[in-house]
Amino acid sequence: MIGVALAFAVFQIGGGAAQLGLVLASLTIGRTAFVLVGGVWADRLPRRLVMLTCDAIRAVVQAFVAVALLTGTAEIWMLAVTSFVFGAASAFFLPAATGLVPQTISAGRLQQANALLALSRSSVQVVGPALSGVIVAAAAPGWVFAIDALTFVGSAAFLALLPVAAREPAARRPFLVEFGEGARAAWSQGWLRVGLALTAVAILGMGAFLVLGPVISKSELGGATSWGLILTAGAIGGLFGGVIALRLRPRRPLVGTFAAWSLAALPALALVPPLPTVLIAVAYGIYQAGIAFGNNMFETTLQREVPHDLLSRVDSFTWLVALSLLPVGQALAGPLSDAVGTDTVLVGAAALVVVSCAAGIATPSVRAISRATHVPPRASGSTDESSSPA
């Protein structure tokens, strides 16, 4: 819901494209700057405590924005600062959440658990933007922020009731020492080292469609209505990807990951030259289904292969790649299209995705990971906090 409301909140207080860019950049910078720090603290402290703290911070931030907007006292700098704080809290929440999942479910059901989590995210992405648009049109953006604040309260309530297997934290060491342990753990895994490098290349390619798609929609496909249809199809595709991940369990999950991610080339190619809107929407839906399925395989592999007391730190490096390089790809798409042409950029972006994913599939360390690979033990001294995982 916030993606729509934030833009119209900026417009409501007199801002334009430049001010919206500043606010969105603040959100991205907050996430990117703190995600590695968040990974260390999520391994230092009880992960549920980290997540509850982040929910509390985000509830307060969104409530503040709601009050400021509804009372007419909001200013652009307030939205920039609150977006930065919101992004920083999310940076702590994300690695903690990845690390918490194995403490709530048996190892054999990790893939299904991750698929259900992805399904819940994709489901609200279908209806959230439309509902936000209705509220903004009928009332004001501030009400959407008020509702969002309440959702974080609800999230905290569910987390507080969740049965979680306790873990005994390792002895506290200097921050940089623990950070270094996470970096070495990420680097020592050949499949992860290759996976992160190739994912970085693929993400750069994926960013081009998200920038050039709206431009082409405006100039050749009928404008915002067409782009809205394409994005809606993507959300529906994400739902299907989650459903597939519930049922399909490849023997070599990382091969399945890169094969699914390679579908990200389809929507870019569908714009060269632009196919009818419906076909572009189908291509984007297939792409999002592949992303949802591939992300599920990758995240499940991470949770199975990385020792639990290092999991959040290692996961924070995967978030850093995703959070930092997608905006880079988006920032480069416009200038490059002006310099060499839109079609050239889109074909090049598709090639980056296909070549990087093919290289991933061909990598021995990637192919060596199978569903039969060992499961890291829980941290020493673990006991059940309230009940055993399902």
Stockholm file with secondary structure:
# STOCKHOLM 1.0

chainA/1-390         MIGVALAFAVFQIGGGAAQLGLVLASLTIGRTAFVLVGGVWADRLPRRLVMLTCDAIRAVVQAFVAVALLTGTAEIWMLAVTSFVFGAASAFFLPAATGLVPQTISAGRLQQANALLALSRSSVQVVGPALSGVIVAAAAPGWVFAIDALTFVGSAAFLALLPVAAREPAARRPFLVEFGEGARAAWSQGWLRVGLALTAVAILGMGAFLVLGPVISKSELGGATSWGLILTAGAIGGLFGGVIALRLRPRRPLVGTFAAWSLAALPALALVPPLPTVLIAVAYGIYQAGIAFGNNMFETTLQREVPHDLLSRVDSFTWLVALSLLPVGQALAGPLSDAVGTDTVLVGAAALVVVSCAAGIATPSVRAISRATHVPPRASGSTDESSSPA
#=GR chainA/1-390 SS CHHHHHHHHHHHTTCCHHHHHHHHHHHHHHHHHHHHHHHHHHHHSCHHHHHHHHHHHHHHHHHHHHHHHHTTCCCHHHHHHHHHHHHHHHHHHHHHHHHHGGGTSCGGGHHHHHHHHHHHHHHHHHHHHHHHHHHHHHSCHHHHHHHHHHHHHHHHHHHHHCCCBCCCCCCCCCHHHHHHHHHHHHHHCHHHHHHHHHHHHHHHHHHHHHHHHHHHIIIIICSHHHHHHHHHHHHHHHHHHHHHHHHCCCSSHHHHHHHHHGGGHHHHHTBTTBCCHHHHHHHHHHHHHHHHHHHHHHHHHHHHHSCGGGHHHHHHHHHHHHHHHHHHHHHHHHHHHHHHCHHHHHHHHHHHHHHHHHHHHHCHHHHHCCTTSCCCCCCTTCCBSSSCCC
#=GC SS_cons         CHHHHHHHHHHHTTCCHHHHHHHHHHHHHHHHHHHHHHHHHHHHSCHHHHHHHHHHHHHHHHHHHHHHHHTTCCCHHHHHHHHHHHHHHHHHHHHHHHHHGGGTSCGGGHHHHHHHHHHHHHHHHHHHHHHHHHHHHHSCHHHHHHHHHHHHHHHHHHHHHCCCBCCCCCCCCCHHHHHHHHHHHHHHCHHHHHHHHHHHHHHHHHHHHHHHHHHHIIIIICSHHHHHHHHHHHHHHHHHHHHHHHHCCCSSHHHHHHHHHGGGHHHHHTBTTBCCHHHHHHHHHHHHHHHHHHHHHHHHHHHHHSCGGGHHHHHHHHHHHHHHHHHHHHHHHHHHHHHHCHHHHHHHHHHHHHHHHHHHHHCHHHHHCCTTSCCCCCCTTCCBSSSCCC
//
